[in-house]
Amino acid sequence: MNFLFDFINTLVDLPRTSAEKLIPLIRLKELKKGHNIAIYGELPKDFFVIKKGIIRSYYTDEKGREYIRHFFTPPRATGALGSLVLNKPSRLSYDCLSDCEVYAINFKDFKKLISTDKALSNMYSTVLEIIFLTLESRIYDLSVLNATERYLKLKKQIPEIENLVPQYHIASYLNITPVQLSRIRKEMYSK
């Protein structure tokens, strides 16, 4: 549990009394590669903080093509938050790209708790701000950066990405084809 509270304390200074209220809601889970933590069209119950592993969020179109929205690595909060907040079925799927350890927290129980604890409410607000800024950055990247710049930024954020996920997942995240990614990598590494 130290890992989780170390992560939380990088975001906010959480008083011990608030942390003690949060502890009963937290479940440490070991998930196998391929495990879904949220499925398109279903209403999830939990959100997660990753302790170990990598999780992706993605959309699958009617032709079966996947579009990866985001990769999540430790320590990072993840899950179908939009679905949880709106209490509507998820528009994305989330699955483990490796074996993972996560802290699972029931969202409804968490919302009840934050309505009674100002420090936890402030923590939630901070997390929402971080998620907003992350999504705003992702939109900017897809709108302004070229594919090579997006690839370099991803490599800076997750240096070992090429060892963690297949090339076609990286290409999907970058919104390019695997062939385009191969060309970018070939050009970069031939210099």
C-alpha positions, 0 to 999 in steps of 0.5 A: 500500500506504500506504493499507492500512498507514495503516488498520492502524496506526489499529487497532494499532501493527504492527511493520515486521517483521510488516508485511513478512510480510503484504505478500506476501499482499496483492493490489490489485484493481480491481472493477467495479460489480456485481462479487461478492466473495462469493456466497450458497452458495459458499465464498469464499477472500479477505477485503478492505479497501476502498480506494475504493468501496462494497460491500454485504452482503445476503440474498435470500429465496425471493421475490427480495427483498433484505435489506441487512445492511451498507454498507462504505466505505473504509477498512473490512474486508469479505467473508464472514468468518463463512463464512471462519472456519467454512469453510462456504458464505456465508449472504450475498452481497457485491457492489460498488455502485460501481467499487471498489479493494480489497486482497484477502487469502487467508484461509487464508494469513493464518491461517497467518501469524497463527499465527506472528506475535503482532502480526498475531494481535493485529491480527486479534483487534482487527478481530474485536472491531470487527466484533463491536461493529459487529454489536452496534450494528446489532442494537441499532439495528434493535431500539430505534431508529425508522426516522427515527433509523436513517436519521439514524444512517446519514447520519451514518456515510455522509453522501453515502449518497444519492449513492452508492446507490439509495433502495431500497437505503437503505430495505432497509438501514433495514428499511423500504419505499422509500415509508416512506423517501420520507416520512421524507425529505420530513418531514425536508427540509420543516422 
